Every structure is written in C-alpha cells, then in structure tokens.
Amino acid sequence: MPDTVNGAITDSVTQVNTKVLGDTPATAMGNLMMPTSQALAASAQNLTAGQQQANVMYQAATVQGINALMNTGNAVTGAVTGNIIDKG
C-alpha cells in the first residue's frame, strides 16, 4: 500500500476546494438577493392594489357626499311643503 498520493491528485483536489470557497460569497449573496427582491416586488404589488382599492372607496364616498348635498334641497322643500299642508 503506497503511503504517498500523486501530486496531480492533490493539486486537483486543492483547486476544486479553492473554487468552491471562491464561489461561496457569490452564492450567498445570490441566495440573499433573490428572496429580498421577490419580497420587495410583492410589497410593491400589494401597495398598488391597496391604492387602487382606496381610490374606488374615495370615489364612492365622493358620489355619496354629492348625492347627499343634491338631495338636501329636496328634503327641505318636502318638509316645508308638508308643514304648509298640515297648517292648511
């Protein structure tokens, strides 16, 4: 049984290990950046959807307010007319 290992084998293993160690920081940053970018994209989509829903609600509230303002005159006229008819 030989006690020594061929130098070409040790060089090959050393180079592979060095490559793995060199790739590790880039892989780690990729693993960090991908979920972060996906979370930011989902956050932006949720914000946009929330703004759209808020705009629908604001528009509905505005229409209800305008309807209330426009119908106030009719309500007052009807009440006054009712009072006049009751006195007569």
Buried (B, 14 or more C-beta within 10 A) or exposed (E): EEEEEEEEEEEEEEEEEEEEEEEEEEEEEEEEEEEEEEEEEEEEEEEEEEEEEEEEEEEEEEEEEEEEEEEEEEEEEEEEEEEEEEEE
